[in-house]
């Protein structure tokens, strides 16, 4: 017997947050989220995305045993962009059972239908700062901190239930080459456009205090046209900046400003904290934070997070300056492994930025979509 239970109590929230640790207990490729972040998903005091949007979590039981979880999200900003009205599914983990898949996704469909939407799609979060996309290739590669892992049966069952392909991403592993050439180009561009690298002289705290809002303004402007992108606004900015400040190492970031003190471009490459999260099952306390801090200060692995260019500097190649600074420190520090986070296949500008490197695609992921109705009716 399959039973769906809405997440309502503190006990439900803890079961929801911890379920992936059960599903992926013996999987060496799974990297847990921070447990505190998962618990705060349903807390409006911590998750400021809930101020103007809706969320419901669901647990699935089969013969009394917890076998899956899913969250349904309705983002009101997204639903002003076009004719389709969406409910997003997120944090979707369950056993390989088509009826469990049907029950969980059907619960999100019902939630969406009750709120007047016509299409279900995902996995998406509230914003691009959340984990998104379902793994379709690279099942024997360890995830990054910013991405979710899923067994091969996930995408197989999505197809069986009639879901169609939507947005697609690739993730790459890099070997740096032609470094001297890119460094020379960067110096010329820096002088030509009168740009200053503030990461050379300012701490992360100072950068965020002085340029935090400008950071998001440029990010929203640059990424606004991409699939599923939701602008980061309001108090959500504070949350993202807080998380960013926690895991950043200034040697692997670049913030360029022009003579008007406006941000021209920035790049963020993060030390990998994946091993620390695996070791401590996503818990920072009592000792997990020590492992995380060690990973940040002294790492042999990096995760490429963002390369963003302000609109007025698009097609000027100033991104080469941000890449040059970061790669100089990468080479100097003897970093052994650099892996990108997801890059949309349609985002040709981002993909082209790495043409000076040797790289291989190590993972692919995508979202799926479907008109609401069939899962509820079946």
Beta strands, then each sheet from edge to edge (+ up, - down):
strand 1: 2-6
strand 2: 54-62
strand 3: 65-74
strand 4: 86-94
strand 5: 119-122
strand 6: 134-137
strand 7: 164-176
strand 8: 196-197
strand 9: 253-257
strand 10: 263-271
strand 11: 301-309
strand 12: 337-340
strand 13: 343-344
strand 14: 357-371
sheet 1: 1+ 2- 3+ 4- 5- 14+ 6-
sheet 2: 1+ 2- 3+ 4- 5- 14+ 7- 12+ 11+ 10- 9+ 8-
sheet 3: 1+ 2- 3+ 4- 5- 14+ 7- 13+
end
